[in-house]
Amino acid sequence: MSFNKNKKKKSRFIFLRSFFEAIEKMPKENQLEIYRAVANYALNGEDTELKGSSGAVFNLIKARIDENNKKIL
């Protein structure tokens, strides 16, 4: 699901320390895909389907991004 359908692309988003710490605990080979998925979701509203623990971390971060967007909008 995309939160940003039919809306202007965002130029910024809040990246919390907890996001960084969770991603840094992941294997190096998974970190980039998670960072990219988070940025793409937060800035463009495009959901990326990640599998396994990468998907679990991304889904938790995605929920927080959605919460932050509700507060800001």
N, C-alpha and C positions, 0 to 999 in steps of 0.2 A: 504494500500500500504506500502511496506517495502522499505526503502531507502538503506538498507545494504545487499540486496540480493547478494549471491555469493561472499561476501567479508568477510575478517577476522573480528571477533568480536572485538569491541573496548574495550580498557581498561579504558577509561575515557571520560567525557563529561563536558561541561560547564553548571553549574546549576546557573541560575541567581536569584538575590534577588526577582525579579518580579514573578518568578515561585513560590518561597516560599510564598510570600505574597498572591498570588492568591489562592494557595492551603490551606493556613492557614485560609482563609475566609470561606472555605467550612465546612460543618458539620463534626465533628470528625469521624463519621462512614464512610465518603467518602474519607477522606484524604489518608489513606493507599493505597487504590486502585489506586488513582491518582499518588502518589509517585512511586508505583510499575510499573504502566503503563509507566510513564515518563522514569524511569531507564531502563526498558525492551526495550523501543523503542530506546533510545539513545545508549545503549550499544550493543544490539542484533539485532536492526532493525526490531523488531517484534511489529506489531501494535495490540493494544488491543481495543476492542470496548466497550466503556463506554457509559452509557445512561444518559440522563438528563443534569443537570448542571455539573456533573463530566465529561461527554463527551465534553461539551463545553470548559471547562477549559483545558482539555487534548489536544483538537484539536488546541487551541491557542498556547499552549506550544510546541506541535509537529511542528507547522509551524515555530516557532522560532528555534527549533533544526535543522530543515531542512535548514534554512537560514544560521545558523552557520556552518553547514557541508559544504555548498557550498563555504563559505569563506575560510575554512580551507583546503579543498581538492583542 
